[in-house]
Amino acid sequence: MDTISTSLFDGVTQEEYARMTECFKTTLKSHRKGEEVAMPSNRVGVVHRGKISVMKTDESGVRTIFEQLSEGGVFGAMLGIADADANFFLVAEEDCEVLYVDYDHIMKRCPNACTYHSTIVRNLVRLMAEKTQALSEHLEILSRRTTRDKLLAYFRLLAAKNRSPYFTLPFSQTSLADYICVDRSAMLRELAAMRREGIVEIDRRNIKLNRARPL
């Protein structure tokens, strides 16, 4: 099996990775586009190929995208999403493959004293902190009262992470509406108004954020 480029395996060599797939009893599963992917309660999922969205529906059936995972993305109940909450679910945005690693095999003391064991545990703890930070950023965006303020908060976040006023949206405009939890038609009207006012320049998913009033 080819090595997956993911922060969960940072510091793990190719040889160690090959041994790890045996030691951790990993499995590789394929999912078709549009298929719901089960949230693993006692395993960690790593996207080997394709994209998966972490979503939630409210009482009215309105869905919100919490995160979109591409190759190397990591998910699982152990990473901050409770499998007991049936409103959370995963959807394959395209045909994909996921490597599943048993959580117990990661955390238990390895009888073979594998050096990569402690490396992966440290990486897992770091990932949990990163997931918490990402959730905090998302909640900050959702806390904004208007569609424009939500868009600007998200665009400024992407620009800051890219260290440039130029950035590319990680998903489609339809998914963007789900991510900031607004009506798609209303969002598109607001984006058009922001273009007319010179606040943003948009070329499909490529955006340049110009100066705008502070939030």
C-alpha positions as CSV (number, residue, x, y, z in Angstrom):
1,M,0.0,0.0,0.0
2,D,1.3,3.5,-0.9
3,T,2.1,5.8,2.0
4,I,-0.6,8.4,2.6
5,S,0.5,12.0,3.0
6,T,-1.2,13.0,6.2
7,S,-0.1,14.8,9.4
8,L,-1.2,11.7,11.4
9,F,1.9,10.0,10.0
10,D,4.4,12.9,10.2
11,G,7.8,11.5,11.2
12,V,6.9,7.9,10.1
13,T,9.2,6.4,7.5
14,Q,8.1,4.4,4.5
15,E,9.4,1.2,6.2
16,E,7.7,2.0,9.4
17,Y,4.5,2.8,7.6
18,A,4.5,-0.7,5.9
19,R,5.0,-2.3,9.4
20,M,2.3,-0.1,10.9
21,T,-0.4,-1.3,8.5
22,E,0.1,-4.8,9.9
23,C,0.6,-3.8,13.5
24,F,-2.4,-1.5,13.6
25,K,-4.7,-3.9,11.6
26,T,-5.6,-1.2,9.1
27,T,-8.3,-1.7,6.5
28,L,-8.8,0.2,3.2
29,K,-12.4,0.8,2.1
30,S,-13.8,2.4,-1.1
31,H,-16.8,4.8,-1.1
32,R,-18.8,6.0,-4.1
33,K,-19.6,9.6,-4.8
34,G,-22.7,10.7,-2.8
35,E,-22.5,7.7,-0.4
36,E,-22.8,8.3,3.3
37,V,-19.7,7.2,5.1
38,A,-20.2,5.8,8.6
39,M,-18.6,7.8,11.4
40,P,-16.1,5.5,13.1
41,S,-16.5,5.4,16.8
42,N,-13.4,3.3,17.7
43,R,-11.4,3.9,14.6
44,V,-9.6,6.8,12.9
45,G,-10.3,7.4,9.2
46,V,-7.7,8.8,6.9
47,V,-8.7,9.9,3.4
48,H,-6.5,8.0,1.0
49,R,-8.1,9.3,-2.2
50,G,-11.0,11.7,-3.0
51,K,-12.9,14.1,-0.8
52,I,-15.3,13.7,2.2
53,S,-17.5,16.3,3.8
54,V,-18.4,16.3,7.6
55,M,-21.9,17.6,7.8
56,K,-24.7,18.2,10.3
57,T,-28.5,18.8,9.9
58,D,-30.7,20.8,12.2
59,E,-34.3,20.1,13.3
60,S,-35.5,21.8,10.0
61,G,-33.3,19.6,7.8
62,V,-31.0,22.5,7.0
63,R,-27.5,21.1,6.5
64,T,-24.2,22.7,7.4
65,I,-20.8,21.7,6.2
66,F,-18.4,21.6,9.2
67,E,-15.3,20.4,7.3
68,Q,-14.3,19.1,3.9
69,L,-11.5,16.5,4.0
70,S,-9.3,15.9,1.0
71,E,-6.4,13.4,0.7
72,G,-4.7,13.0,4.0
73,G,-7.7,14.4,6.0
74,V,-8.4,12.6,9.3
75,F,-11.8,12.1,10.9
76,G,-13.5,10.0,13.7
77,A,-15.4,10.3,16.9
78,M,-12.1,10.4,18.8
79,L,-11.3,13.6,17.0
80,G,-14.0,15.7,18.4
81,I,-17.3,14.6,16.8
82,A,-19.5,12.5,19.0
83,D,-20.8,9.4,17.2
84,A,-23.8,9.6,19.5
85,D,-25.0,12.7,17.7
86,A,-26.9,11.3,14.8
87,N,-27.2,14.7,13.2
88,F,-23.5,14.5,12.2
89,F,-22.7,12.5,9.1
90,L,-20.1,12.1,6.4
91,V,-20.7,12.2,2.7
92,A,-18.3,11.2,-0.1
93,E,-18.0,14.3,-2.4
94,E,-16.4,12.1,-5.0
95,D,-15.3,8.5,-5.4
96,C,-12.8,7.9,-2.5
97,E,-10.8,5.5,-0.5
98,V,-10.4,5.6,3.3
99,L,-7.8,3.9,5.5
100,Y,-9.2,2.9,8.8
101,V,-7.0,2.5,11.8
102,D,-8.2,1.0,15.1
103,Y,-8.0,3.6,17.8
104,D,-7.1,1.0,20.5
105,H,-4.1,-0.2,18.4
106,I,-2.8,3.4,18.4
107,M,-3.2,4.0,22.1
108,K,-2.3,0.7,23.6
109,R,1.3,-0.1,24.5
110,C,2.9,-2.0,21.6
111,P,4.5,-5.3,22.5
112,N,7.0,-4.8,19.7
113,A,8.0,-1.4,21.1
114,C,7.6,0.2,17.7
115,T,9.1,3.7,17.7
116,Y,6.4,5.0,15.4
117,H,3.8,4.3,18.0
118,S,4.7,7.2,20.2
119,T,5.2,9.4,17.1
120,I,1.6,8.7,15.9
121,V,0.2,9.3,19.4
122,R,1.8,12.7,19.5
123,N,0.5,13.5,16.1
124,L,-3.0,12.4,17.1
125,V,-3.0,14.7,20.1
126,R,-1.9,17.6,17.9
127,L,-4.6,16.8,15.4
128,M,-7.2,17.0,18.2
129,A,-6.0,20.5,19.0
130,E,-6.1,21.5,15.4
131,K,-9.7,20.2,15.0
132,T,-10.7,22.2,18.1
133,Q,-9.1,25.3,16.6
134,A,-10.9,24.7,13.2
135,L,-14.2,24.3,15.1
136,S,-13.6,27.6,17.0
137,E,-12.9,29.4,13.7
138,H,-16.1,28.0,12.1
139,L,-18.2,29.0,15.1
140,E,-16.7,32.5,14.9
141,I,-17.9,32.7,11.3
142,L,-21.4,31.4,12.1
143,S,-21.7,33.9,14.9
144,R,-21.8,36.8,12.4
145,R,-25.3,38.2,11.9
146,T,-25.4,38.9,8.2
147,T,-24.5,36.9,5.1
148,R,-22.0,39.6,4.1
149,D,-20.3,39.5,7.5
150,K,-20.1,35.7,7.4
151,L,-18.5,35.8,3.9
152,L,-16.0,38.5,4.9
153,A,-15.1,36.7,8.1
154,Y,-14.4,33.5,6.1
155,F,-12.6,35.2,3.3
156,R,-10.3,37.1,5.7
157,L,-9.6,33.8,7.4
158,L,-8.6,32.2,4.1
159,A,-6.5,35.2,3.1
160,A,-4.7,35.2,6.4
161,K,-3.9,31.4,6.1
162,N,-2.7,32.0,2.5
163,R,-0.8,35.1,3.5
164,S,-2.2,36.8,0.5
165,P,-5.4,38.6,-0.6
166,Y,-5.6,35.9,-3.3
167,F,-7.0,32.5,-2.3
168,T,-9.0,29.6,-3.7
169,L,-12.2,28.4,-2.1
170,P,-11.8,24.8,-1.0
171,F,-15.3,23.9,-2.2
172,S,-18.1,25.0,-4.6
173,Q,-20.3,28.0,-4.0
174,T,-23.2,25.7,-3.1
175,S,-21.0,24.0,-0.4
176,L,-19.9,27.5,0.7
177,A,-23.5,28.4,1.5
178,D,-23.8,25.2,3.5
179,Y,-20.5,26.0,5.3
180,I,-21.6,29.5,6.4
181,C,-25.2,28.3,6.9
182,V,-27.1,30.7,4.6
183,D,-29.5,30.5,1.7
184,R,-27.5,29.9,-1.5
185,S,-29.5,32.4,-3.6
186,A,-29.1,35.1,-0.9
187,M,-25.4,34.4,-0.7
188,L,-25.0,34.7,-4.5
189,R,-26.8,38.1,-4.5
190,E,-24.5,39.3,-1.7
191,L,-21.4,38.1,-3.6
192,A,-22.6,40.0,-6.7
193,A,-23.1,43.1,-4.6
194,M,-19.7,42.8,-3.1
195,R,-18.2,42.5,-6.6
196,R,-20.0,45.6,-7.7
197,E,-18.7,47.5,-4.7
198,G,-15.1,46.4,-5.3
199,I,-14.8,44.4,-2.1
200,V,-13.9,41.2,-3.8
201,E,-12.9,40.0,-7.3
202,I,-14.2,36.5,-8.2
203,D,-13.2,34.1,-10.9
204,R,-15.1,30.9,-10.2
205,R,-13.5,29.6,-7.0
206,N,-10.5,32.1,-7.2
207,I,-11.0,35.2,-5.1
208,K,-9.1,38.3,-4.4
209,L,-10.2,40.2,-1.2
210,N,-9.8,43.9,-1.5
211,R,-10.1,46.3,1.4
212,A,-13.4,46.4,3.2
213,R,-14.8,47.8,6.4
214,P,-13.7,46.0,9.6
215,L,-16.1,43.5,11.0
